[in-house]
């Protein structure tokens, strides 16, 4: 059973169960966690609203892309061989769950991706946009740090290309990203994925499908 924590004394809400997920693009555990959470939601059935929230694991990252071994070496101090071994281990775990995982990816500042996520949230397409971008990123099929590539995916999931390009050419939705990150700090979040169910129960880290399903069940029981 997963370790859930009650984070608020707010009264149970009626209607669909709200599930909020703080996540970041380049986080492999977020990638795995999202996959497992989706399976758990499908298993649980019923009405659930999923909203993805912005969280930057590396807010000081350069806009200039670096390879994954480079960033693991520079940021975490891993020797190149150890960085490559860590990537291979994640690749094996993703493959075991049927997820594509290319070790030939790049890493850069994810703030613009989060700003487009906020735009997508406004149009009710945040989850499908981010999950599509993240899966293709880890599959090595797209470079989401490139504005043209990011826009292409956004348009594919239903966003207006001109609106996306206008957002990327400005600082639009920066405040919304910061608001999500401020809320995360208020909740004591230090890493992602972080899931908040029904505004009452928190689940930190990439849990198993069973653990997420149990958390959903517990959140629903608290509303009865």
C-alpha positions as CSV (number, residue, x, y, z in Angstrom):
1,X,0.0,0.0,0.0
2,X,1.3,3.4,-0.9
3,X,2.3,5.9,1.7
4,X,-0.2,8.8,1.4
5,X,-0.3,11.9,3.5
6,X,-3.2,14.1,4.3
7,X,-2.2,17.6,3.4
8,X,-5.3,19.7,4.1
9,X,-8.3,19.7,6.3
10,X,-10.5,21.0,3.5
11,X,-14.0,19.3,3.5
12,X,-14.4,16.6,0.9
13,X,-15.6,18.0,-2.5
14,X,-18.5,16.7,-4.6
15,X,-18.1,15.9,-8.2
16,X,-15.2,14.2,-10.0
17,X,-12.1,13.4,-8.1
18,X,-9.4,15.9,-8.8
19,X,-5.9,14.6,-9.5
20,X,-3.1,17.2,-9.7
21,X,0.4,16.1,-10.8
22,X,3.4,18.3,-10.4
23,X,5.9,17.2,-13.1
24,X,8.9,18.2,-15.2
25,X,9.6,17.3,-18.8
26,X,13.0,15.6,-18.5
27,X,12.3,13.7,-15.3
28,X,12.4,10.0,-16.1
29,X,10.5,9.1,-12.9
30,X,7.8,11.5,-14.0
31,X,7.6,9.7,-17.3
32,X,7.2,6.3,-15.6
33,X,4.9,7.7,-12.9
34,X,2.6,9.3,-15.5
35,X,2.3,6.0,-17.3
36,X,1.5,4.1,-14.1
37,X,-1.0,6.8,-12.9
38,X,-2.9,6.6,-16.2
39,X,-3.2,2.8,-15.8
40,X,-4.4,3.3,-12.2
41,X,-7.0,5.8,-13.3
42,X,-8.3,3.5,-16.0
43,X,-8.5,0.7,-13.5
44,X,-10.3,2.8,-11.0
45,X,-12.9,4.1,-13.5
46,X,-15.4,6.8,-12.5
47,X,-15.0,10.5,-12.9
48,X,-11.5,11.9,-12.5
49,X,-10.2,15.2,-13.7
50,X,-6.4,15.2,-14.2
51,X,-4.4,18.5,-14.2
52,X,-0.7,18.7,-14.7
53,X,1.2,21.4,-12.7
54,X,4.5,22.9,-13.5
55,X,7.7,22.1,-11.5
56,X,11.3,22.8,-12.7
57,X,13.8,20.4,-11.4
58,X,16.6,22.4,-13.0
59,X,15.4,26.0,-13.2
60,X,19.0,27.2,-13.8
61,X,19.5,25.0,-16.8
62,X,20.9,26.7,-19.9
63,X,18.7,27.2,-22.9
64,X,21.5,25.6,-24.9
65,X,20.9,21.8,-25.0
66,X,23.4,19.4,-23.4
67,X,23.5,15.6,-23.7
68,X,22.2,13.6,-20.8
69,X,25.6,12.2,-19.8
70,X,26.9,15.8,-19.8
71,X,24.2,17.1,-17.5
72,X,24.5,14.1,-15.1
73,X,28.2,14.6,-14.9
74,X,28.1,18.4,-14.5
75,X,25.1,18.7,-12.2
76,X,25.3,15.5,-10.2
77,X,29.0,14.8,-10.4
78,X,28.7,11.4,-11.9
79,X,31.6,10.0,-14.0
80,X,30.6,9.6,-17.6
81,X,30.6,5.8,-17.4
82,X,28.3,5.9,-14.3
83,X,26.0,8.4,-16.0
84,X,25.7,6.1,-19.0
85,X,25.0,3.1,-16.7
86,X,22.3,5.1,-14.9
87,X,20.7,5.9,-18.2
88,X,20.8,2.2,-19.3
89,X,19.2,1.2,-16.0
90,X,16.3,3.7,-16.6
91,X,16.0,2.5,-20.2
92,X,15.6,-1.1,-19.1
93,X,13.0,-0.2,-16.5
94,X,11.0,1.8,-19.1
95,X,11.3,-1.0,-21.6
96,X,9.9,-3.4,-19.0
97,X,6.8,-1.3,-18.9
98,X,6.5,-1.0,-22.7
99,X,7.8,2.6,-22.8
100,X,10.2,3.9,-25.4
101,X,13.4,5.3,-23.9
102,X,16.2,6.7,-26.0
103,X,19.5,7.5,-24.4
104,X,20.2,9.9,-27.2
105,X,18.3,12.9,-25.7
106,X,19.3,16.4,-24.8
107,X,18.6,18.4,-21.7
108,X,17.9,22.2,-21.5
109,X,15.8,24.7,-19.6
110,X,12.1,23.5,-19.5
111,X,10.5,26.8,-18.7
112,X,9.1,27.4,-22.2
113,X,7.6,23.9,-22.2
114,X,5.8,24.7,-19.0
115,X,4.5,27.9,-20.3
116,X,2.9,26.0,-23.3
117,X,1.6,23.5,-20.7
118,X,-0.2,26.4,-19.0
119,X,-1.7,27.5,-22.3
120,X,-2.8,24.0,-23.0
121,X,-4.3,23.7,-19.5
122,X,-6.4,26.8,-20.3
123,X,-7.8,25.0,-23.4
124,X,-8.4,21.7,-21.5
125,X,-5.6,19.9,-23.3
126,X,-2.7,20.2,-20.8
127,X,-2.4,16.5,-19.9
128,X,-2.6,15.2,-23.5
129,X,-0.1,17.9,-24.7
130,X,2.5,17.3,-22.0
131,X,2.2,13.5,-22.1
132,X,2.6,13.5,-25.8
133,X,5.6,15.8,-25.7
134,X,7.2,13.8,-22.9
135,X,6.7,10.4,-24.5
136,X,8.2,11.7,-27.8
137,X,11.1,13.3,-26.0
138,X,12.0,10.1,-24.2
139,X,11.5,8.1,-27.4
140,X,14.1,10.5,-29.0
141,X,11.5,11.5,-31.6
142,X,11.4,15.3,-30.9
143,X,13.5,18.0,-29.3
144,X,10.9,20.0,-27.2
145,X,13.5,22.6,-26.4
146,X,13.2,23.7,-30.0
147,X,10.3,26.0,-30.4
148,X,9.3,24.8,-33.9
149,X,9.2,21.2,-32.7
150,X,7.3,22.1,-29.5
151,X,4.8,24.0,-31.6
152,X,4.3,21.1,-34.0
153,X,3.3,18.8,-31.1
154,X,1.0,21.4,-29.6
155,X,-0.8,21.9,-32.9
156,X,-1.1,18.1,-33.3
157,X,-3.0,17.8,-30.0
158,X,-5.4,20.7,-30.9
159,X,-3.7,24.0,-29.9
160,X,-3.6,26.9,-32.3
161,X,-0.2,27.3,-33.8
162,X,-0.3,31.1,-34.0
163,X,-1.3,31.3,-30.3
164,X,1.5,28.9,-29.3
165,X,4.1,30.9,-31.3
166,X,2.9,34.1,-29.7
167,X,3.3,32.6,-26.3
168,X,6.8,31.4,-27.0
169,X,7.8,34.8,-28.4
170,X,6.7,36.5,-25.2
171,X,6.6,35.9,-21.5
172,X,3.0,34.8,-21.4
173,X,2.0,32.3,-18.8
174,X,5.2,32.8,-16.8
175,X,3.1,33.9,-13.8
176,X,1.0,30.7,-14.0
177,X,4.2,28.6,-14.0
178,X,5.4,30.4,-10.9
179,X,2.1,30.0,-9.3
180,X,2.2,26.3,-9.6
181,X,5.8,26.2,-8.3
182,X,4.8,28.5,-5.3
183,X,1.9,26.1,-4.5
184,X,4.4,23.2,-4.6
185,X,6.6,24.9,-2.1
186,X,3.6,25.5,0.2
187,X,2.9,21.8,0.0
188,X,6.5,21.0,0.9
189,X,7.3,19.5,-2.5
190,X,11.0,19.0,-3.1
191,X,10.9,16.6,-6.1
192,X,8.6,15.2,-8.7
193,X,6.4,13.5,-9.6
194,X,4.1,14.7,-6.8
195,X,0.4,13.8,-6.9
196,X,-2.4,15.5,-5.0
197,X,-5.8,13.7,-4.9
198,X,-9.0,15.5,-4.0
199,X,-6.9,18.4,-2.6
200,X,-6.4,16.2,0.5
201,X,-4.0,13.3,-0.1
202,X,-0.5,13.6,-1.4
203,X,1.6,10.8,-3.0
204,X,5.2,11.6,-3.6
205,X,7.5,9.8,-6.1
206,X,6.8,7.4,-8.9
207,X,4.6,4.7,-7.3
208,X,3.4,1.4,-8.7
209,X,0.0,1.1,-10.5
210,X,-1.4,-0.7,-7.5
211,X,-0.2,2.0,-5.1
212,X,-1.7,4.8,-7.2
213,X,-5.0,2.8,-7.5
214,X,-5.1,2.4,-3.7
215,X,-4.5,6.2,-3.3
216,X,-7.4,6.9,-5.6
217,X,-9.6,4.6,-3.6
218,X,-8.6,6.2,-0.4
219,X,-9.2,9.7,-1.7
220,X,-12.7,8.6,-2.9
221,X,-13.5,6.9,0.4
222,X,-12.7,10.2,2.2
223,X,-15.4,11.9,0.2
224,X,-18.2,9.5,1.2
